Amino acid sequence: MRFVVALLLVPSVATAALTGIEVESRGPFAAGAAFGTVGPYERITGSFSGELDPLAPANAGIVDIERAPRNARGKVEYRARFEILKPLDAAKGNATLLYEAVNRGYKLALRIFNGKPDRHPREADDGGDGFLMRRGFALAWSGWEPGLAPQRLGIEVPRLAGVEQVVWDEFLFNTPGRLQARLSFRAASLEKSRSALYVLRDHRSEPSLVPPSQWEFVDERSVRLLPAGSAFPVGVIHQLTYPALDPPVAGIGLAAVRDFASFLRHDPSARNPLAGAVAKALAHGNSQGGRFLREFLYRGYNEDEAGRAVFDGMHIHLAAARIFLNHRFAQPSRAFSVAHGFRGYGEVAFPFAYGVQRDPHGGKEDGILAACARRGNCPKIVHTSTSSEYWQSGNSLVTTDPLGVHDEPLPPEVRVYHVASSQHSNIPSMPDGVCALPPNLSTDARPALRALLVALERWVKRGAPPPPSAYPRIDAGTLVEAKRLRFPAIPGVRLPVEPNPKERFEYGPGLPKAARGRYAVLVPAVDEDGNERGGIRLPEVAVPRGTATGWALRAAAGGSPGELCYLEGSYVPFARSSAERAASGDPRRSLQERYRDPGEYLRRIRAAASKLRDAGYLLDEDFARALARARAQSFSSKSSATRTVR
């Protein structure tokens, strides 16, 4: 159902940065389906306008805000899109806002917690199993990243017209036939003498200059290789330096999230769609969204202009770094956390841990929570990871000292959980044939994430402590240097040379340059099967049917063979019989040698799931699902599925 657009004006007072709410549509969610005792939900979409005082201390840290155009009141304006899902009867909700920091303008919370794709939830089944709705959360999303396509949740911020600076872009294509590469910013000049294109074999090699005769600008937003019609080779890194124009004041996105979430939580007027329905506020961020939340905390944005805390709790998932947002010519969609390319992007600098540490390279003392600790408004934090973040993002640095010598104590408001032997997402991120092995879809982290979200809610509302942190540790021997990893010699499986290194960079005109000194990146230790020993071992890992990793290597057909393959994991099933295992030379015991029959397998799955449920890492409904999946497994004596090693 679509409603007439309504414009709701927010009074212009010192603590009200939102100046308008424009509701574009308001109607039933999931065709009016009822979710447990909470009942039906409604969906509200629209946009909001805001303005920031560039002289206010709360906004002073936004890069270039003092240079941004101002309105007649001396304020800097912005406009962002939003979406809300809320119980139709607010009294039946749980009085808690769950705000998700969107990932490149996409909403992921319903896929992660409700088990369904949810970028634009409109269809009847987009509520998935209704987990978040059955628990009564009010859900909200809003744009914070400028320059996104109109169908995504983005933000419009002022640009610095005429400001020029040499920037760099990186291009890495995983599908053949790409004839052009799009620039992140408008080029100030198409003269190749002011730009340079480089090519790299892999992330450890030095850039080589591509002769100017072998490339050209197509227009001010794209380049191509010459002769015309030449495609960019698959898996090969190209880097372009060029003078760019008109940077957006991208750091405004931090303040926009602060002010929108604070408005939903605190404003009692009828202008607020959640007025009177929210007592507590949680934030969730997945991957890029999680890095945004770490940046949000680090920059001190968990406090609005009235001095009130914005979020009581945060679930930060798949995020060990911060984000390249609060900078001139920011590129927040780039991610440092991907080896073989993009290594110099992102907010990769110290600090990495939540608590205050001393940087061994320069002596600075800092931590992700340093700003909120000074103000006394740090939220309670549940930080969750998969194995991919250890191999690609340096997740070990969240819990160790910067040189990887010892474990560091966690601040009292932080819990850290690692879902062992899982990959970045349960949806493959690479085209077929780019990675050498099939992706790891065996270990689905989502059941643990659901239990931990419930634990975070209890922690925030009642002070009930969540389950103990569970992650690989140096002192337990479950967090080690990659060269000490005792991985089984599985036929056809190669190991990565190293995890994505956490280097230091010097930034200036042209390409970033690696500075002296690295931070130590450690990886989870594995058992005799190659499955990780530390963290939350879900039933599929505790009672395995194969080896599941959070890393993958590029195949020859994908270019740069042997390099880490984006955010994919790998899965190598066990042989079904001892004869099959002997014929292949696989050192891992076969299914036949592990489990006498399906009954034994089910009993062991039940025991593993019961242990997790009793400890608080698994909910009753997901305990039942784990048993159902185990019952559906085949124990045929026929040969196991062919493993394709590319």
C-alpha positions in Angstrom: 0.0 0.0 0.0 1.3 3.4 -0.9 0.4 6.5 1.0 0.4 10.2 0.1 3.8 11.7 0.8 3.9 13.5 4.1 6.4 16.0 5.2 6.9 16.3 8.9 9.0 19.2 10.0 11.2 18.9 13.1 11.6 22.1 15.1 14.9 23.8 14.7 16.4 23.5 18.2 20.0 23.1 19.3 19.6 19.4 19.9 17.4 18.5 16.9 19.6 18.0 13.9 16.8 16.4 11.8 14.8 19.1 10.0 12.4 17.0 8.1 10.9 13.5 7.6 9.4 12.6 4.3 7.3 9.4 4.4 7.0 7.9 0.9 5.1 4.7 1.7 3.5 3.1 4.7 1.8 -0.3 4.6 1.8 -3.9 5.8 5.0 -5.9 5.8 5.0 -9.5 4.6 1.4 -9.2 3.4 0.2 -8.5 6.9 1.4 -11.8 8.3 1.3 -12.2 12.1 4.6 -13.0 13.8 3.9 -15.0 16.9 2.4 -13.0 19.8 3.8 -9.7 18.4 1.4 -9.8 15.5 1.8 -8.0 12.1 4.4 -5.5 11.2 4.3 -2.4 9.1 6.9 -1.0 6.7 7.7 2.7 6.4 10.0 4.1 3.8 11.1 7.6 3.0 13.9 10.1 3.6 15.0 12.6 6.2 16.8 15.9 6.0 19.3 17.1 8.5 21.6 20.0 9.2 24.8 20.2 11.2 26.5 23.0 12.9 30.1 22.9 11.7 31.2 24.8 14.8 29.6 22.4 17.3 32.1 20.2 19.1 30.1 17.1 18.3 30.7 17.8 14.5 34.1 19.2 14.6 35.8 15.9 13.7 34.0 15.7 10.3 36.7 16.2 7.7 36.1 19.3 5.5 32.8 20.2 7.2 34.2 23.7 7.8 34.6 24.1 4.0 31.2 22.7 3.1 28.4 25.0 1.7 26.1 26.4 4.4 22.5 27.4 4.5 21.1 30.8 5.7 21.3 29.5 9.3 25.0 28.7 8.9 24.4 25.0 8.9 25.5 22.2 6.6 22.6 20.2 5.1 22.3 16.6 4.1 19.5 14.2 3.1 19.3 10.4 3.5 16.9 7.6 2.8 15.5 5.3 5.5 13.3 2.2 6.1 11.6 1.1 9.2 9.8 -2.2 10.1 7.8 -2.0 13.3 5.1 -3.9 15.2 1.7 -2.6 14.1 0.8 -2.7 17.8 3.7 -1.1 19.5 2.6 -2.4 22.9 3.3 -5.9 21.8 6.9 -5.1 20.8 10.0 -5.5 23.0 10.6 -1.7 23.3 14.0 -2.1 21.5 15.3 -0.5 18.4 17.6 -2.7 16.3 19.3 -0.3 13.9 21.4 -1.9 11.1 24.3 0.0 9.5 23.6 -0.9 5.9 26.3 -2.6 3.8 26.8 -0.5 0.6 23.2 0.6 0.9 21.8 -3.0 1.3 19.9 -4.4 4.3 21.3 -7.7 5.5 19.8 -8.3 9.0 16.8 -10.3 7.8 19.0 -12.7 5.9 21.4 -13.0 8.8 18.8 -13.4 11.6 15.6 -14.4 9.7 17.2 -16.6 7.1 15.9 -14.8 4.0 17.4 -12.4 1.4 16.2 -9.0 2.4 17.7 -6.2 0.4 14.3 -4.8 -0.3 11.8 -6.8 1.7 8.4 -6.5 0.0 7.3 -10.1 -0.8 5.1 -12.2 1.5 7.9 -14.5 2.5 10.6 -11.8 3.0 10.1 -12.1 6.8 11.9 -15.5 6.7 11.2 -17.4 9.8 10.3 -14.2 11.5 12.9 -14.4 14.2 13.4 -10.7 14.7 9.7 -10.0 14.5 8.7 -12.7 16.8 11.1 -11.1 19.3 9.4 -7.8 18.8 12.3 -5.6 17.6 11.6 -2.4 15.8 14.0 -2.4 12.8 15.5 0.6 11.1 18.0 1.3 8.4 19.3 4.6 6.9 21.8 5.7 4.3 25.3 6.9 5.4 27.4 6.3 2.2 27.3 8.9 -0.6 27.3 8.1 -4.3 25.2 4.9 -4.3 22.6 3.9 -6.9 19.1 5.3 -6.3 17.6 1.9 -5.3 20.0 1.6 -2.4 19.8 3.4 0.9 22.3 6.2 0.5 22.9 9.8 1.6 23.3 13.1 -0.3 26.0 15.3 1.2 27.6 18.5 0.0 30.6 18.4 -2.3 33.6 20.7 -2.3 33.2 22.2 -5.8 36.5 22.8 -7.5 38.7 21.0 -5.0 41.2 18.9 -6.8 43.6 16.2 -5.4 45.5 13.3 -6.8 43.8 10.1 -5.8 44.2 6.4 -6.7 41.8 3.7 -7.8 42.3 0.0 -8.0 40.7 -2.4 -10.5 40.5 -6.2 -10.1 38.0 -8.1 -12.2 36.9 -11.7 -11.7 35.0 -12.2 -14.9 36.4 -12.0 -18.4 35.4 -9.3 -21.0 35.6 -6.2 -18.9 36.5 -3.5 -21.4 36.3 -0.4 -19.1 37.0 0.4 -15.5 35.0 3.0 -13.7 36.6 5.7 -11.6 35.5 6.5 -8.1 35.6 10.3 -8.8 35.4 12.6 -11.7 38.8 13.2 -13.3 39.9 16.8 -13.3 41.9 16.2 -16.6 42.0 13.6 -19.3 45.6 14.3 -20.0 47.5 11.1 -19.4 50.6 13.1 -18.5 48.8 13.9 -15.2 47.9 10.3 -14.5 49.5 6.9 -14.4 48.3 3.3 -14.7 50.2 0.5 -12.9 49.8 -3.3 -13.0 50.7 -5.7 -10.2 51.1 -9.5 -10.4 50.0 -10.0 -6.8 49.8 -7.9 -3.6 53.4 -8.6 -2.7 54.9 -7.3 -6.0 55.8 -3.8 -6.8 53.6 -1.9 -9.3 54.9 -1.7 -12.9 54.0 1.3 -15.0 51.8 0.6 -18.0 53.0 2.6 -21.0 50.7 5.5 -21.8 50.3 4.1 -25.3 48.5 1.0 -23.8 45.6 2.8 -22.1 43.4 5.8 -22.3 40.5 7.7 -20.6 37.2 6.9 -22.2 35.7 9.9 -20.4 36.1 11.6 -17.0 34.7 8.6 -15.2 36.3 5.6 -17.0 39.5 4.2 -18.5 40.2 1.3 -20.9 43.2 -0.6 -22.2 44.5 -0.2 -25.8 44.1 -1.2 -28.5 40.4 -0.6 -28.1 38.5 -3.8 -27.4 41.3 -5.2 -25.1 39.7 -6.6 -21.9 41.2 -6.3 -18.5 42.8 -9.6 -17.7 41.0 -11.6 -15.0 42.6 -11.6 -11.6 45.2 -9.0 -12.4 45.5 -5.8 -10.3 45.6 -2.4 -12.0 46.1 0.9 -10.1 45.4 4.3 -11.5 46.5 7.6 -10.1 44.7 10.7 -11.4 43.7 14.2 -10.4 40.1 14.1 -9.0 37.5 16.8 -8.5 34.7 17.6 -6.1 35.0 15.3 -3.1 31.9 14.7 -1.0 32.0 15.5 2.7 31.6 11.8 3.4 32.1 11.9 7.1 28.7 13.5 7.5 27.4 9.9 7.2 28.6 9.3 10.8 26.6 12.2 12.2 23.5 11.3 10.1 23.4 7.8 11.7 23.9 9.4 15.1 21.1 11.9 14.7 18.6 9.5 13.0 19.0 6.8 15.6 18.9 9.4 18.4 15.7 10.8 16.9 14.0 7.4 16.7 15.0 6.7 20.3 14.4 10.0 22.0 11.9 12.2 20.1 8.5 11.9 21.8 6.5 13.7 19.1 4.2 12.3 16.5 6.8 13.1 13.9 8.7 10.1 15.1 7.4 6.8 13.7 8.7 5.0 16.8 7.7 7.6 19.4 7.1 6.0 22.8 8.0 2.5 21.4 11.7 2.5 22.1 13.4 2.2 25.5 16.7 0.7 24.4 18.6 0.8 21.2 21.0 -1.8 19.6 23.1 -1.5 16.5 24.1 -4.3 14.2 26.7 -4.1 11.4 27.7 -6.8 9.0 31.1 -6.6 7.3 31.2 -3.0 5.9 28.4 -2.1 8.3 30.5 -3.5 11.2 33.5 -1.5 10.1 31.3 1.6 10.0 30.2 0.9 13.6 33.8 0.5 14.7 34.6 3.9 13.1 31.4 5.3 14.7 32.7 4.3 18.1 36.3 5.4 17.5 35.3 8.8 16.3 33.1 9.4 19.4 29.6 9.4 17.7 27.8 7.3 20.3 26.7 10.5 21.9 24.2 13.0 20.3 24.4 16.8 20.5 22.4 16.8 23.7 25.0 14.5 25.4 22.7 11.4 25.3 24.0 7.9 24.5 22.8 6.7 21.1 23.2 3.0 21.3 23.1 0.8 24.5 24.6 -2.2 22.7 26.2 -3.2 19.4 26.6 -6.4 17.5 29.6 -6.0 15.3 30.0 -8.8 12.8 32.8 -9.6 10.3 34.7 -6.4 11.0 38.3 -6.2 12.4 39.2 -2.9 10.7 37.6 0.5 10.5 36.4 2.3 7.4 37.8 4.8 4.8 35.0 7.3 5.3 36.0 10.4 7.2 38.5 11.5 4.7 38.7 13.8 1.7 38.0 11.7 -1.4 36.8 8.8 0.8 36.1 5.4 -0.6 34.1 3.5 2.0 33.1 0.7 -0.3 36.8 -0.3 -0.7 38.0 -2.9 1.9 41.5 -3.4 3.1 40.4 -6.8 4.3 40.9 -8.6 0.9 44.4 -9.9 0.1 45.4 -9.9 -3.6 44.3 -6.3 -4.1 42.9 -3.4 -2.1 45.6 -3.7 0.5 46.1 0.0 1.0 42.5 1.0 1.2 40.5 1.5 4.3 41.2 2.7 7.8 44.0 0.2 8.4 45.9 2.2 10.9 46.3 1.5 14.6 44.2 1.0 16.8 42.7 -2.4 16.2 41.6 -3.6 19.7 38.7 -2.2 21.7 40.9 -1.5 24.8 43.7 1.1 24.8 47.0 -0.2 23.6 50.4 1.2 22.8 51.4 1.3 19.2 54.9 -0.3 18.9 55.4 1.8 15.7 55.4 5.3 17.0 54.2 5.0 20.6 50.6 6.3 20.3 48.2 5.0 22.9 44.7 4.4 21.6 41.7 2.0 21.3 38.4 1.7 19.5 36.6 2.6 22.7 38.9 5.4 23.9 36.5 8.2 23.0 33.4 6.7 24.5 35.3 5.6 27.6 36.3 9.2 28.2 32.6 10.2 28.0 31.3 7.2 29.9 28.8 6.2 27.1 30.4 3.0 25.7 27.7 0.5 24.5 27.9 -3.2 25.4 29.5 -5.0 22.5 29.2 -8.4 21.0 32.0 -8.8 18.4 31.6 -11.9 16.2 33.8 -13.3 13.4 34.3 -16.1 11.0 37.7 -17.6 10.0 37.8 -15.4 6.9 38.4 -12.3 9.1 41.5 -13.9 10.6 43.0 -14.7 7.2 41.8 -11.5 5.4 41.3 -8.8 8.0 43.7 -9.4 10.8 41.0 -10.2 13.3 43.6 -11.6 15.8 44.6 -8.0 16.5 41.2 -7.4 18.1 42.3 -9.6 21.0 46.2 -9.6 21.0 48.9 -7.0 21.4 50.0 -5.4 18.1 53.0 -7.7 17.7 51.1 -10.9 18.4 53.1 -11.8 21.5 50.3 -12.3 24.1 46.5 -12.1 24.5 45.1 -8.8 25.7 42.3 -8.4 28.3 39.0 -7.4 26.9 37.2 -4.3 28.2 34.4 -5.3 30.6 31.7 -4.1 28.1 33.1 -6.3 25.2 32.6 -10.0 24.4 34.3 -11.6 21.4 33.1 -14.8 19.7 34.6 -16.7 16.8 32.5 -19.2 14.8 35.1 -21.8 14.0 35.7 -23.0 10.5 33.2 -20.6 8.9 33.6 -18.3 5.9 32.6 -14.7 5.6 29.1 -15.3 4.2 26.9 -18.3 3.7 26.4 -17.0 0.1 29.3 -17.5 -2.3 30.9 -14.2 -3.3 33.0 -15.3 -6.3 32.0 -16.6 -9.8 32.5 -20.3 -10.4 36.0 -21.2 -11.3 37.8 -18.3 -9.7 38.6 -20.1 -6.5 40.3 -23.5 -6.6 37.9 -25.4 -4.3 34.2 -25.3 -3.6 33.1 -22.7 -1.1 32.5 -23.5 2.6 28.8 -23.6 2.8 28.9 -26.4 5.5 29.3 -24.1 8.5 26.5 -21.6 8.8 27.4 -19.0 11.5 23.8 -17.7 11.8 22.5 -20.0 14.6 25.3 -18.7 16.8 24.6 -15.1 15.8 20.9 -15.4 16.7 21.7 -16.7 20.2 24.3 -14.0 20.8 21.9 -11.3 19.7 19.4 -12.6 22.3 22.2 -12.6 24.8 23.1 -8.9 23.9 19.5 -7.9 24.4 19.4 -9.5 27.9 22.8 -7.9 28.8 21.6 -4.5 27.8 18.1 -4.7 29.4 18.7 -6.8 32.5 22.5 -6.8 33.0 22.5 -10.6 32.6 26.0 -11.5 31.5 26.2 -13.1 28.1 28.0 -16.4 27.5 31.8 -16.3 28.0 33.8 -15.0 25.1 35.0 -17.8 22.8 37.8 -17.1 20.4 41.3 -18.5 19.5 43.9 -17.5 22.1 47.7 -17.5 22.2 47.8 -18.9 25.7 45.6 -21.8 24.7 47.6 -22.7 21.6 44.6 -22.1 19.4 46.0 -18.9 17.8 49.2 -19.3 16.0 51.5 -18.0 13.3 50.4 -19.3 9.9 53.8 -21.0 9.4 53.0 -23.1 12.5 49.7 -24.3 11.2 49.5 -28.1 11.3 47.1 -28.6 8.4 46.6 -32.1 7.1 48.2 -33.0 3.7 45.0 -33.4 1.8 45.6 -34.3 -1.8 45.2 -31.4 -4.2 44.8 -28.8 -1.4 47.4 -26.0 -1.1 47.8 -23.7 1.9 48.0 -19.9 1.7 51.5 -18.5 1.8 50.4 -16.1 4.6 47.3 -14.3 5.9 46.6 -10.8 4.5 49.3 -8.8 6.2 48.6 -5.8 8.4 51.0 -3.3 7.0 51.5 0.4 7.7 51.1 2.9 4.9 52.2 6.4 4.2 49.6 8.4 2.2 50.2 11.3 -0.2 49.9 12.1 -3.9 50.0 8.9 -5.9 50.0 5.3 -4.6 50.2 4.6 -0.9 53.7 3.4 0.2 54.3 0.7 2.7 56.0 2.1 5.8 58.5 0.2 8.0 57.0 -2.2 10.4 54.0 -4.6 10.4 51.5 -5.7 12.9 51.4 -9.4 13.6 48.5 -11.3 12.1 47.8 -14.7 13.7 45.4 -17.4 12.5 43.3 -20.1 14.3 45.0 -23.4 14.9 43.4 -26.5 13.5 42.9 -30.1 14.5 44.0 -33.3 12.6 41.1 -32.8 10.1 42.0 -29.1 9.4 39.0 -27.8 11.3 39.6 -24.9 13.8 40.0 -25.7 17.4 39.2 -22.4 19.1 35.9 -20.5 19.3 32.4 -21.7 19.0 32.4 -25.1 17.2 29.0 -25.6 15.8 27.7 -29.2 15.5 28.9 -29.4 11.9 32.4 -28.7 13.0 32.4 -30.6 16.3 31.0 -33.7 14.4 32.4 -33.1 10.9 31.8 -34.6 7.6 34.7 -32.7 5.9 37.3 -30.0 6.3 35.9 -26.4 6.4 38.1 -23.3 6.1 37.6 -19.6 6.0 40.2 -19.2 3.3 40.4 -20.2 -0.4 43.0 -19.8 -3.1 42.6 -18.5 -6.6 42.5 -21.0 -9.4 44.6 -20.7 -12.5 41.5 -19.8 -14.5 40.7 -17.1 -12.0 44.1 -15.4 -12.5 46.9 -15.0 -9.9 46.7 -18.7 -8.9 47.6 -19.3 -5.2 46.6 -15.9 -4.0 43.9 -15.6 -1.4 40.5 -15.7 -3.1 38.5 -12.8 -1.8 36.2 -13.7 1.2 35.6 -17.3 0.2 36.3 -20.4 2.3 36.9 -23.9 1.1 35.2 -27.2 1.8 36.7 -30.7 1.3 34.5 -33.6 2.3 35.8 -36.7 3.9 36.0 -39.9 1.9 33.0 -42.2 2.5 34.9 -45.4 3.0 38.3 -46.5 4.1 39.0 -47.9 0.6 38.2 -44.6 -1.0 40.4 -42.8 1.5 43.3 -45.2 0.8 42.9 -44.9 -2.9 43.2 -41.1 -2.8 45.9 -40.9 -0.1 43.7 -38.7 2.1 45.1 -38.7 5.7 41.7 -37.9 7.2 39.5 -40.7 8.5 36.6 -41.5 6.3 32.9 -41.3 7.3 32.8 -45.0 7.6 35.7 -45.0 10.1 34.2 -42.2 12.2 30.6 -43.1 12.5 29.3 -46.7 12.7 25.9 -45.7 11.4 23.6 -42.7 11.0 22.4 -43.3 14.6 25.8 -42.7 16.0 26.3 -39.6 13.9 22.9 -38.2 15.2 23.8 -39.0 18.8 27.1 -37.1 18.5 25.4 -34.2 16.8 22.8 -34.1 19.6 25.5 -34.1 22.2 27.4 -31.3 20.5 24.3 -29.2 20.0 23.2 -29.8 23.6 26.6 -28.5 24.9 26.2 -25.3 22.9 22.6 -24.8 23.9 23.5 -25.3 27.6 26.3 -22.7 27.3 24.1 -20.1 25.6 25.6 -20.3 22.1 22.5 -22.0 20.5 18.8 -21.4 20.9 16.2 -24.2 21.3 14.8 -23.6 17.9 18.2 -23.9 16.3 19.0 -27.0 18.4 16.0 -28.6 16.7 17.2 -27.5 13.3 20.7 -29.0 13.9 19.1 -32.4 14.6 16.9 -32.1 11.5 19.9 -31.4 9.3 21.8 -34.3 10.8 18.9 -36.7 10.1 18.9 -35.5 6.5 22.5 -36.4 5.9 23.3 -39.3 3.6 25.5 -42.2 4.7 25.5 -44.1 1.4 28.4 -46.4 0.8 28.8 -45.0 -2.7 31.7 -42.8 -3.5 31.5 -39.2 -2.1 31.0 -36.3 -4.4 33.9 -35.5 -6.6 36.2 -32.8 -5.3 37.2 -30.5 -8.1 40.6 -28.9 -7.7 41.0 -26.2 -10.3 
